[in-house]
């Protein structure tokens, strides 16, 4: 029997329907989630041909250039492995490859990596780290904000070349870093570790499809919610010849070193190095956060060939399948796709199969007037293997951004073995416009196929959104903006500033506002910081140039025009100082109210609270129809306090919160609110009542500031018989305020005039903090009995006592004394300073207290005397002081929430210059360093140094004297003078004379200890038997020093200091000593070249240089002056101008037929040289056929080139 009635049955049906509805909603949410488009918001790259940024890569693509070159010995000695004979074992039949520059260099300091670890790191890991940073900057993100976030790292990487090189070294040199330095898992893991990412970190090896598979996995991770942001890409380096030999044996490489993809002459590909990284985010999140969306990944798919014709053979069926899966995932019809960035290796087998698969997937029922365009970046940069897929993605994103599909290179004759589907598939033989349009999205596909059978295909679409204009009214009204530049080192900061100057000159137009916001919102505030305020682009450039000029002139980088600081992570401590009475003016805070939501929100709340208390809207009093009442006390005090509270809220919204507060007179109401002593309601009600009671007083008063100390005022008052006054405020050591009746204050003013003391009558109607306030105290006390006070939650310095307060500020009596007792501003300011804040900010309508505070700080100890004091507002300019305070806070290391400081969304930012990494050489000892052969221009630029002498100050007394000293000298008088100088400091000193033998190594046979300071003093006047002429003297001295160096090999515990006179015969010795220092720095400590006065009368200067002059090596002493020498890059050389050589001169190139010498000779001829002499040991016999042909060509063109067999070490042959 059915016991369910109709009502219950209806309820069951309704419940079931609701469950079905909920289930359908969940399904829709799930389907939406798994198909969520993924935004590409940033790109970083490093590809052959100097394409080290997205911008430089686009320049290469747009201009139809390629980054392929013939290798000589940049990675390995090509002559040892090259042969056109394909049958020879261990050889490759092409010299060409796409190489990256400076793969041995890395900015280890930037990432906090020690030199020993950096050496052991695979350079693929290093390059990826720097490229990830570039990608993050390109995305307009701040890396520090990503720390501890669910950011994923997905990296394609497949070669172990560095590990294979390291394996050739003895096992004894292995360190723990060799494991993490070469493991593929660490390539992605280290990125996550160093940047603090908490999302998945996955390294992928599917050979040539690695990076595109990584992109696919990253998109899936974002859709699943495992990642909120993801970095995806790939890296590839070719450090050893093995892989190229393998591919040659497999007949995969093009003989002429060019990828001729889709062309009839295609015969394989050329290998290429490269790294590409993209920053990904769910599209909905990117739009929400205002990121600059470069392109959208609509769909992706990955599959495998399975069992097919062969492990490495491409599979047409699998390729069709992966494309169709990607299209289905993207929800796109194949006819909507405009362009395919093909895998396109240019092999006989691969190209026809790939185009056939594209035809099946994309050309079914395709209209003739809608051809599928195809191309491949491999024709520009070669096959970058693990980075190939991401290279294609980056090219396609750049094409979308620049609205043009760049030309596919090396294509003249269509491959006859390819089915072009009756013209429905076309190679982009010439650049094709690809403009945005409102009707149809621009869509592309990117393919990447691994030789182990893993295939990937990505569907990319341009970002289409409603063109919503942004309200930039707030920005347009600001007159001044903070500029903050940050780097990890002083030199990097200087380089960054120079990059900005160059970048600014290249811009057709610049906005001061946009430049400022781009810096603060898209660049990490690193440890070395430069900050300043500017109001125009010209102002910015002027300050940047001045900073660079000062840095180059080695002037102090701290300057009145800007802030410079080195910040190492100490939290910034901020003090707020609240202005008192007399700071008000009509329209105060008006611009902030109109432009700053946080300020407006808080001021509106104050207005609501005050309206029933003062009877008029606050904003009407500040700048509206009742602004004439602002000067009346019943409104003034409430208005000032409200403004201060709104300013406090504004600073706090920017993450600038005080750790200590103080206030001058009524400023303590806002300070009490900031410190949690009073609620907003109570603070405003108390100050409103105080203003109302003050205004109701019948007896007016006056106030006067005397520029004298309290003691001076008291003495004069006693002497002159002043009456009816009180001391109202002590504003400084020489600033005392008096208050009293109008009559008494006028009388005191007359007395001050007679005694010649400066004073100023204040523009007030009442005698605050005096006996004239007594009539209001009882009523005020009665009212505040009901106020609930709390202990301060931050340090509170009272201007009533001039000291820190805690419980006492919660008493009724404190607030009565606050009205009646004098303001101890000077004492309170000093106490605040003694808490050692990094900065004091005046919070109020104007800079009333700032100058007084700076004067008071003069009483403080030196360590707090220079605390910067900043103001929030000026009467005529609100933005300049706020920007100035923000700039200094940023320079001090404060974590400002710049996104709250302005309202510009990220996609309105400039693409600023990227970080200038300070790369150094890191390579395992014992391994051949990879080098890119220099052009003449780069050779000259890198080799052009000049000696720069810099005067140094001499202390009166050396501080770091040795235990004992040994002087070996050929000049007794000079040696005795130096010995006497040491004896004066009770340092044991012995002299060994070499006047007869020139045996400077005699000490090595004695009992000298490792702690003995050894000085070799060369006077230049040995016995006459050696004085047959200057040349022979120089030779004998040099031979003696060579003997000394050889003897040193037997005892490595000694380090020598050389002192020479200015005898011309000793110049050769000085050159030898410098060379010895370079070869054996542990042997040579210092070289001092001194005149006769320095060697005799001023010998104590020698002591200072030898013991206290730091790590410098080369010094010159002339009389009492001392200077040190440094080798520095020649600042007069303009590296941007190509070097040019004279046709009238002859040039000698030693080693001119070798790799570097030959390359240099070629560059010299290209730069205008018309007569070269090339020397080598073998001369003409050592020339290759290629070199002989080149010389013949030069001779035919009137360029004289001679080749001589010369041993440069032979004086006779060189003559």
LUMDO-584218 format. One record per residue (C-alpha): residue in three letters; z, x, y. Coordinates in pm, whole numbers, plus 50000, padded with zeros to 5 digits. Each point is the difference from the previous one (the first is absolute). Example, Ala and Ser with C-alpha at 12.3 -4.5 7.8 and 13.67 -1.06 7.14 Angstrom:
ala507805123049550;ser499345013750344;
This chain:
unk500005000050000;unk499005013750339;unk503085001450227;unk498095013250309;unk499554973950269;unk497134998550246;unk501905017550276;unk500925029349779;unk496445002149875;unk498705001550357;unk502495027750078;unk498845020049695;unk496374996150103;unk500755010150360;unk501965030149877;unk497155010349771;unk497494996550282;unk502205021350226;unk500245026849730;unk496234999549959;unk499645003450376;unk502445029150009;unk498235016749707;unk496634995950170;unk501445015050317;unk501315030049805;unk496625004549834;unk498284998850338;unk502505025350139;unk499465022549698;unk496214997750030;unk500245006850372;unk502225030049931;unk497825015849732;unk496924995050218;unk501615010450328;unk497555020950205;unk501235035250070;unk499615015450344;unk499015036150056;unk501915009550314;unk499755037950004;unk497845029049880;unk500615037149955;unk497455024449865;unk498935036049959;unk496455005749875;unk497465028549999;unk498205009850316;unk503134998350213;unk500294962249960;unk503785002250026;unk500614966550171;unk498364965849969;unk498405005550340;unk498455033349898;unk498824985149671;unk498234972250185;unk498355025550229;unk498635017449690;unk498774967449846;unk498494986750321;unk498145032450069;unk498725002549644;unk501685033349935;unk501365014449677;unk502915022849922;unk498415019449715;unk499765037850017;unk499155029649782;unk503145016149868;unk500275037650006;unk503645007549931;unk502014972350161;unk501494988849669;unk498665025249751;unk497465028250023;unk496884979449946;unk497875029849901;unk502215004249693;unk499294964849876;unk496594990350137;unk496755002449810;unk496884978550026;unk499645004749626;unk501644969149851;unk500135015449655;unk502505027050095;unk503604994049895;unk502754999150260;unk497594994350287;unk499214972450245;unk496514994550133;unk500884988850354;unk501795017550281;unk500544968750207;unk503224980250043;unk501784979150262;unk503085019650105;unk503074992350207;unk501265025550251;unk503335018049972;unk501144985949666;unk502535028449981;unk501754988350317;unk502724973950034;unk502694989250246;unk502945003949764;unk502544999350284;unk498814965650107;unk500874985349661;unk503175020649954;unk498575019749709;unk501135035949944;unk497395027949992;unk500675007849634;unk499444963549903;unk496934997150222;unk498415029949827;unk500494983649661;unk498614966450112;unk496484991149900;unk498074999350329;unk498784965549893;unk503604988150046;unk500265016750338;unk496754986250140;unk500924965249878;unk503325001350184;unk498345008650329;unk497264974149946;unk502574972949927;unk501685008050330;unk496664997750177;unk499314966349836;unk503384986650110;unk499315011350357;unk496534984549981;unk501624967449894;unk502204999950309;unk503125001649784;unk503055022150043;unk500845018449680;unk503744998950074;unk499854961949997;unk498625000949644;unk502975019049862;unk501824979949730;unk497214974050007;unk498034986749703;unk497055022350078;unk497915009449700;unk498025032049943;unk496914999849777;unk498075032349971;unk496915009949804;unk500135036349886;unk498425016549698;unk499695038050024;unk502645026849927;unk498175029550155;unk503045015050174;unk502084998049684;unk497185016849810;unk499925027750259;unk503775004049979;unk499765002549621;unk498155033050042;unk503115015950155;unk502905015249804;unk502574975149873;unk502755019750176;unk498944985550335;unk500464963449890;unk502464979450203;unk501264964349959;unk497594990050275;unk497025007149777;unk500764968149808;unk500344976150293;unk497395019850190;unk497224992749753;unk500904968149815;unk497664971550094;unk502964976049996;unk501625020650276;unk496934996550222;unk500854963550067;unk503725003749931;unk500485026750265;unk498364978250264;unk502454972149918;unk502905024549988;unk499315017250332;unk499234967850186;unk502684979049839;unk497684974149842;unk501644977149742;unk496864983649860;unk498065011649691;unk498715036050004;unk497135003649754;unk497535028149944;unk496754989149836;unk497475020349804;unk496904981049896;unk497755028950108;unk497454990150264;unk501364964450037;unk503635011350052;unk500314991550368;unk498314966149977;unk502204991049703;unk502975011050212;unk498864976350275;unk499704971749746;unk503535006849869;unk501365001350353;unk498504966050080;unk501504985549683;unk503385014750090;unk499864983650341;unk499024966449853;unk502815001249745;unk502535009150265;unk500855034049852;unk498825015350329;unk500114987750358;unk497745028250121;unk497945023649786;unk498255033350043;unk497045004749768;unk497365026749962;unk499025031949826;unk499845037850028;unk497645025949853;unk499785037850029;unk497805024849816;unk501975032449981;unk498625015149679;unk496445002849865;unk500774985249658;unk499254963650084;unk496755009150173;unk498985020049694;unk500834970149779;unk497924976450212;unk497165025350006;unk500055001449623;unk499884962149997;unk496995002050236;unk501774976950249;unk499555021250313;unk497025001250236;unk498285033650003;unk499404999250376;unk503564989250073;unk499104966050145;unk500764964949880;unk496594983250010;unk501334966549884;unk497304973949921;unk497245024750085;unk497215009949762;unk501195036250021;unk503584991849901;unk501305025549751;unk503794997150026;unk502735002850255;unk501805026950198;unk503755002949969;unk502164993550303;unk503635003450103;unk501794973450196;unk502974977550059;unk500074964050116;unk502944976550050;unk500074963950117;unk503024979950111;unk500124964949851;unk501934968550076;unk499764963649901;unk497664984150254;unk502494972950096;unk502665026650066;unk497595021650199;unk499024970550222;unk503644990250041;unk500985035350102;unk497055004750234;unk498515029149806;unk496475011450072;unk498054987149699;unk497015022649937;unk498674981549697;unk501154976949724;unk499995005749624;unk498974965749875;unk499985008749632;unk499925028249749;unk499615006049630;unk500315028049747;unk498625002149646;unk498905024649731;unk496695007849832;unk501574998149658;unk497985013049707;unk496575006350148;unk497225025849994;unk502435028150068;unk503335007950160;unk498435012250323;unk496884978150001;unk499934971450255;unk500024964849857;unk497894973950177;unk501714970449835;unk503465012350100;unk498865005950356;unk498594964850030;unk503244986249857;unk502305018650242;unk497884989150299;unk500034963649892;unk503775001349946;unk500515013950350;unk497774973150151;unk501894973049814;unk503325014050112;unk498755000850360;unk498674964549979;unk496675011750140;unk496454991749899;unk497915030749917;unk497374990350262;unk502605003750277;unk500315037549939;unk497925020650246;unk500575035649894;unk501055020749699;unk501575034150035;unk498815012649666;unk501555024749762;unk496615017150042;unk500375033949836;unk496275006950002;unk499695006749627;unk496934990849797;unk502024977249779;unk502574986250241;unk497884987450289;unk497634977249804;unk502884984749803;unk502094993950311;unk497154983150191;unk499164979349693;unk503614987849987;unk499914992150372;unk496834980149946;unk501574978949728;unk503204994150196;unk498634995550351;unk496304991249989;unk499844968749785;unk498374973250220;unk500365022950302;unk497674991650290;unk497365025650089;unk501115000050364;unk503545008949894;unk499625033549825;unk503005018249858;unk500375032850190;unk501345030149810;unk501075035350089;unk502465027149904;unk502225023850197;unk499425026049729;unk496795009550182;unk502215011150292;unk503015016349840;unk499175003549633;unk501824984649705;unk503695002850086;unk500954988849649;unk503594986950011;unk499494991750370;unk496464986249963;unk500874963149995;unk502275001450303;unk497355020050186;unk497624970949947;unk502624975150114;unk500705019750318;unk496295003150076;unk499594962349959;unk503024992250219;unk498615022850270;unk496624983049970;unk501664966150054;unk501935013250297;unk496985016250160;unk497634971549905;unk497495022949838;unk499165010949646;unk499295037350027;unk496925016449854;unk499965009449634;unk498875036549992;unk497545019249780;unk497924969149926;unk496245001750046;unk498354986449682;unk501524971449798;unk500945009349645;unk497194985549781;unk502434994149715;unk502084975850208;unk499304962649998;unk500134990750369;unk499864962849920;unk496904993850204;unk501545013950316;unk503214980349976;unk501855033349975;unk499335024950277;unk501385034450074;unk501255004850357;unk497405026550083;unk500684995050370;unk503164988050170;unk500244962050002;unk501844979550267;unk502814979249850;unk501294979350290;unk502904975949988;unk499134963550010;unk501994968250016;unk498054982249726;unk500105023449701;unk502395026549893;unk498675035049937;unk500725008649637;unk499545031749798;unk500655011749648;unk501165034949902;unk499505014049651;unk501615029249826;unk499485009449637;unk502045025949812;unk498285022349745;unk502644989749747;unk498814963950030;unk502394984150251;unk498084979550258;unk501214984950327;unk498414977450259;unk501454988650333;unk498824971650224;unk500565008350365;unk499614976150292;unk500325003050374;unk503044984250161;unk499164967250164;unk502584983350217;unk500204977750300;unk499725021050315;unk503374991750145;unk500465015050344;unk503385015550050;unk502224994550299;unk500245034250155;unk501344987550331;unk503275018349937;unk498185032749964;unk497804995050301;unk503024995750223;unk501795031849897;unk499565029650224;unk501605027949793;unk500005007849631;unk501845024249771;unk497945026049814;unk501545015949693;unk498355027849799;unk501595013649684;unk499315028549758;unk501815020349736;unk499815032750196;unk499575011950355;unk496525013649935;unk498924967849830;unk501224980650304;unk497985022450230;unk496934995649777;unk500514962349993;unk500174998350379;unk496825020750026;unk498284976449754;unk500974970350217;unk498545016950307;unk496705006049819;unk500054964649857;unk500684984750342;unk497065018450156;unk497694985549734;unk500994963850068;unk497774979750229;unk502984980350124;unk503715001649936;unk502914976850055;unk503335016050088;unk501824970949834;unk498025001249679;unk500365037749970;unk503774997250035;unk500344972149745;unk497665017349757;unk502295030250004;unk503274981849964;unk498834975249739;unk497735020949778;unk501325035650004;unk503155013149836;unk502645013050242;unk500395034149836;unk502565027050075;unk498345017950296;unk499504974650276;unk498344998350337;unk500524968950211;unk499224989750354;unk499164969950215;unk496544994350144;unk498364973250210;unk496345010149965;unk497655018049765;unk499615028250252;unk503785003250010;unk500115002849619;unk497335026949992;unk501685019550277;unk503345000749820;unk498455008749665;unk498035028550154;unk503085013050181;unk501944999949673;unk497285019649819;unk499695024750287;unk503765006050002;unk500005004949624;unk497195025450016;unk501755018350284;unk503195000249786;unk501904981350267;unk502994978249904;unk498654967349864;unk502834979850154;unk498764988350337;unk500914975050271;unk496644982949942;unk500594992649632;unk502555000849719;unk499795025049715;unk502445001249713;unk500365011049642;unk501654972349801;unk501455005949656;unk501314966149897;unk503294996350191;unk500494963650104;unk499624995050372;unk503204988750173;unk499454976850297;unk502444989850274;unk499474969150214;unk501345000650356;unk500074965850170;unk499414997150376;unk502454981650223;unk499824979850321;unk497375008050264;unk497065006849769;unk498334966050030;unk496744990950171;unk497614970349993;unk497545000249709;unk502135023549794;unk498884997949638;unk497104976750076;unk497255021449842;unk502105005749690;unk500634962749973;unk496274992950014;unk498985027149752;unk502895007349762;unk500864971849756;unk503385014949904;unk501085002950362;unk498804964850080;unk501734985249696;unk503375014950096;unk499714992050370;unk499114963849916;unk503124997949784;unk502105013350289;unk498424974350228;unk500994971649766;unk503615012049990;unk500235005750375;unk498334968350119;unk503154978149979;unk502105028950136;unk498005009250312;unk498004967950049;unk496565015950038;unk497435013749755;unk500415037749973;unk496295007150029;unk499814979550319;unk502695022550147;unk498325031949882;unk496484992950121;unk499584962750055;unk500644974950273;unk503685009650025;unk499525037550021;unk501584999550346;unk503334993249828;unk499875031949789;unk502105018950257;unk502834974449974;unk502835011749775;unk500224968349795;unk496475007849879;unk499665037850040;unk502485010949736;unk498784975149741;unk496395010050068;unk500695037349963;unk501974995049678;unk497314977349853;unk497315025350081;unk502045027749839;unk500584979649685;unk496274992449976;unk499215036850049;unk502505008849727;unk498264975949766;unk496645014850094;unk501145035749926;unk501534988449672;unk496764982949900;unk498425034350028;unk502725014349773;unk501795016650290;unk503634990649950;unk502895017350176;unk502755018649817;unk502095001250318;unk500064977650309;unk501555000350343;unk499594978650309;unk500545002650372;unk502104970650126;unk498264967649896;unk497775021049772;unk502884998949750;unk499254963549920;unk496595008549856;unk501505031349842;unk502684978649835;unk497344977049861;unk498045029849868;unk503155014049834;unk500974966749842;unk503114995350217;unk498674967650150;unk497624973749873;unk496994991750214;unk501624967050104;unk503295016550098;unk498415029650181;unk497884977050216;unk502764974850065;unk502405027650111;unk497545016350238;unk498884966150134;unk503604990550079;unk500665033950159;unk496984995850223;unk500964964550090;unk503615009550085;unk498845029950204;unk497584978550197;unk502794974950074;unk502205026150171;unk500454992850369;unk500775035350110;unk497025022649990;unk500235037349954;unk498045032050016;unk499445031249796;unk499165035650090;unk498935030349797;unk501485033050113;unk498295031749882;unk503255017849928;unk502465003249713;unk502954976449953;unk502365028050099;unk498105006450321;unk499984962750080;unk503754996749936;unk500755030150217;unk497884987050286;unk501454964949964;unk503545013750027;unk499065021150298;unk498094972650184;unk502324971449903;unk497474977649828;unk501324965849891;unk498824968049831;unk497675016449749;unk499895009049632;unk498035025149804;unk497464977649827;unk497985025049796;unk499855036849916;unk496305005149945;unk499955037749989;unk501735032350101;unk498864993950355;unk499444962450003;unk502994977350068;unk499624963250090;unk502544982350224;unk500444962550035;unk502004978950243;unk499784977150296;unk497005002550226;unk502195012450280;unk501695027249796;unk496755012549845;unk498325001950342;unk503005019550126;unk499815023849707;unk496285004850062;unk500755009750359;unk502655024649881;unk497585015549752;unk497445003750275;unk502535018450213;unk500915023449715;unk496375007449916;unk500084985149651;unk496934982349863;unk500344963849894;unk497984968549940;unk500934963550063;unk499094979049698;unk498064967450036;unk502634976549856;unk501984970450133;unk503135005949793;unk502405028449943;unk499775002749623;unk502755018149807;unk502434997150291;unk503034979650107;unk497604974150144;unk499174989249643;unk503604990249928;unk499584962850092;unk497624993649710;unk501965018049728;unk502284971449890;unk497214974749952;unk497875025749822;unk502905009449774;unk500654963849917;unk496374994649897;unk499665030449776;unk503114990549801;unk497614980549777;unk497455027949959;unk499855015949656;unk499775037750029;unk499135023449715;unk500415037049955;unk496865019750087;unk497725006949704;unk498665031450172;unk501615025550229;unk500964984250333;unk500875021650301;unk501904980250261;unk499355004050371;unk503504985950057;unk501745029249831;unk497165025149977;unk500725003649631;unk499104985649661;unk501564965949936;unk500444979249688;unk502744974049965;unk500905001450370;unk496684984550107;unk500964968349815;unk503024993550227;unk500054976050295;unk501515026750223;unk497045023149944;unk497604975050153;unk502314993850296;unk500175037450059;unk496235000449964;unk499754979150319;unk502815016650190;unk500135036949912;unk497555026550114;unk496905007549795;unk500515033749828;unk496285005849965;unk500155037950020;unk502675002749734;unk498304974449776;unk496665017950029;unk501575033649911;unk501784984149702;unk496724984449888;unk498285033650028;unk502735016449794;unk499064977049711;unk496745020050007;unk497304973550012;unk496455013349993;unk499054977650291;unk501654976150246;unk498024969550106;unk500934980150306;unk499664963049921;unk499554980250318;unk497574988650266;unk499695033950171;unk500955036649973;unk503274996650190;unk502125020849762;unk497475025649876;unk500295024350290;unk503784996450014;unk500205006249626;unk497975031950020;unk502315012350276;unk503094991849794;unk498615018749699;unk500345031750205;unk503754998149928;unk499395000949624;unk499905030149766;unk496635017049964;unk499234984549661;unk499914964850148;unk499085007650360;unk496284994849942;unk500084966549822;unk496974980850129;unk500784968550196;unk497264973850012;unk499694966650171;unk498474967849874;unk498574984750318;unk499015009650351;unk499694974150272;unk496295006250046;unk498965011949654;unk501414987549669;unk497625018149765;unk500355035950118;unk503765003449930;unk499804981149670;unk497085021449885;unk501815031550111;unk503104990749801;unk497884991349696;unk498175033350024;unk503225019950013;unk501584979749720;unk496955006349784;unk500145037150076;unk503685000649906;unk499094985749663;unk501054963950041;unk498414975549759;unk498414976250248;unk498434968149868;unk496725004650181;unk498534968649849;unk502544980550205;unk499465020450315;unk496514985650038;unk498054971649850;unk496655016949927;unk498894994549642;unk499045030149792;unk496264992149993;unk499925005850375;unk500935036649963;unk497875030650064;unk498895022649718;unk501975029950118;unk499545036249891;unk501455007649659;unk502955022949939;unk499095037050041;unk501375014749679;unk501155036150035;unk498495012749679;unk500895033249844;unk498655018549699;unk501714990749672;unk498485014049683;unk501495015049687;unk500275037650022;unk497505016749777;unk497374972550030;unk496815003950195;unk500254980350323;unk497264974350058;unk498285006150331;unk497194984150190;unk497745027750126;unk500205002250378;unk497244993450245;unk499685025450279;unk501624975850241;unk503004993149778;unk500275037049915;unk500125009850366;unk502414972050085;unk502355008349717;unk499825037750050;unk500325000850379;unk503495011250094;unk501425017650301;unk503185020250052;unk502444983250233;unk502955019050146;unk503114981150099;unk502955014150193;unk503394996249833;unk503465001150152;unk502355028049892;unk503724993449944;unk502445025950128;unk501615005349661;unk498224998849662;unk501714975849761;unk498615008149654;unk500505037349964;unk499575017349662;unk502675018149796;unk498315033850038;unk496725014250129;unk497585027049889;unk497395012950247;unk497045019949866;unk498175015150295;unk497655027250113;unk501524999250350;unk503575012550031;unk500584988850362;unk498954964049936;unk501974998749676;unk503175013050168;unk499724973650276;unk499734972349743;unk502865014749798;unk502215001250310;unk499364963150059;unk501194991649647;unk503035023150027;unk501134980850310;unk500464970149769;unk501755022049739;unk497104996849755;unk499645030949776;unk496595015450058;unk498235029549836;unk496755017250105;unk497495016149764;unk497555021650189;unk496395001649883;unk498735022750275;unk498985026749750;unk498784979949703;unk499134964550118;unk501674988849676;unk501104965250104;unk500944991249644;unk502765025949974;unk502714973450020;unk498904984649671;unk501525029449816;unk503374997050172;unk503064977849961;unk498854972450233;unk501114964849902;unk498074967550023;unk502184990450302;unk498955030650200;unk497734992850295;unk497155025049976;unk498025008450313;unk496865021449995;unk499605012950356;unk496645015950082;unk500115019850322;unk496495014549980;unk500805036250079;unk500295019349669;unk499825037949967;unk496915017550132;unk498565005849654;unk499134963449986;unk498624998550356;unk496415009749946;unk498844968650176;unk500794963450035;unk497904989449703;unk501625024849762;unk503474989650117;unk499184963749930;unk498715008949654;unk503105020749913;unk502334972250116;unk498084973649807;unk500015021749687;unk503765004350038;unk500454962350025;unk497794994549693;unk502245024149811;unk503014980650121;unk498484967249878;unk499315014849657;unk503565012849973;unk501224965650098;unk498464985849683;unk502705018449808;unk502844983850192;unk499444964350114;unk503434995350155;unk499085015750335;unk498554983050306;unk498875022550283;unk499944996250376;unk497365020250183;unk500435012050356;unk497125018950161;unk499385014950338;unk496924991450202;unk498315032749907;unk496294990849950;unk499935020849682;unk502384974849841;unk497684969950046;unk498555005149653;unk503525000749859;unk500794967050169;unk496904984549845;unk500995013149657;unk503534986150042;unk498594965750090;unk497755000449693;unk502925010849786;unk502064971150137;unk497314975349891;unk499695014649651;unk503695007149942;unk502084979650243;unk503195008649813;unk499425036950081;unk499434997650377;unk502594981450209;unk499095007950362;unk497625020850210;unk501155010550348;unk497675018050240;unk502075014850283;unk499425020950309;unk502085030950080;unk502564981150211;unk500614974949722;unk500455028449751;unk502545018050217;unk501744982350288;unk499584964549859;unk500635007649634;unk502454970749974;unk497024976750037;unk498725015149676;unk503264989649831;unk499564964150112;unk496404997649878;unk500795016949669;unk502974977449926;unk499974967850204;unk496364991550075;unk499484976049708;unk497024999849766;unk497375013450240;unk498305032349887;unk498155017450283;unk501795009050327;unk499195019950309;unk502705016250216;unk499115012350345;unk502905011750215;unk502544971949983;unk497484973149902;unk499474987849645;unk497174978249872;unk498994987449656;unk496504995349867;unk498584970749809;unk496574993649860;unk498854965850120;unk496824980149976;unk497715008350289;unk500594970650235;unk496865008550198;unk497764992549704;unk498454965650009;unk499714990949635;unk497904969550084;unk497155021350129;unk497685015549748;unk500055037849994;unk496845016550134;unk498925036149948;unk497775021950213;unk496525008849881;unk500285032750193;unk502845013449786;unk500115014649650;unk502734988249761;unk501535019049709;unk501324979149709;unk501935020749747;unk499914984949653;unk497014980950130;unk498404992449664;unk503144985249843;unk500954963350006;unk501894997550328;unk498045027850174;unk496654984649908;unk501104965450112;unk501235015150327;unk496715018250051;unk498044967649949;unk502214982250254;unk499595028550250;unk496224997449983;unk500254962150042;unk502125007150309;unk497385022350165;unk500415035349859;unk496645017649954;unk501065034249866;unk502495003749713;unk500995030049790;unk501564990149668;unk501955026049805;unk501184999949640;unk500665026049734;unk496774991749811;unk497814992550300;unk496604984549922;unk500615003449625;unk502854974950028;unk497884972350154;unk499264969049796;unk496474985949987;unk501114972050231;unk501365025150253;unk496845021249986;unk497884969250066;unk502224990250292;unk499785034550159;unk496224999449961;unk499934966650177;unk502135013550285;unk497795030650039;unk496934977750010;unk501604980950287;unk500745031250202;unk503665003449905;unk500845036049911;unk502375003149705;unk500805033649847;unk501945005549677;unk501775033449949;unk501925013949702;unk503185012450168;unk503555006049887;unk502044988950301;unk502895021949887;unk497815030950039;unk500115014950350;unk496905020549925;unk497944970049888;unk501144978650292;unk498915027650242;
